[in-house]
């Protein structure tokens, strides 16, 4: 199966519940994004524009480098800029999953 695994620590967080709702594949401990979905995210003008925001970049880098990323992700979901980013990502993934 072509895709990239996104770790799933077993807890149903908001993002994992949303991904399950839109029919993402759950394989063992991983949620799978298909290559086409990643391509659409990578080439989204909206996402690329949002990634120019220094505050959003700092949040993403902090989560990525953390030893407890799930905790930081849950906190970041309360921040409007991060929530908007995630909502846009999910919208793109959802559109691709339904087509």
Beta strands, then each sheet from edge to edge (+ up, - down):
strand 1: 4-7
strand 2: 25-27
strand 3: 30-33
sheet 1: 1+ 3- 2+
end
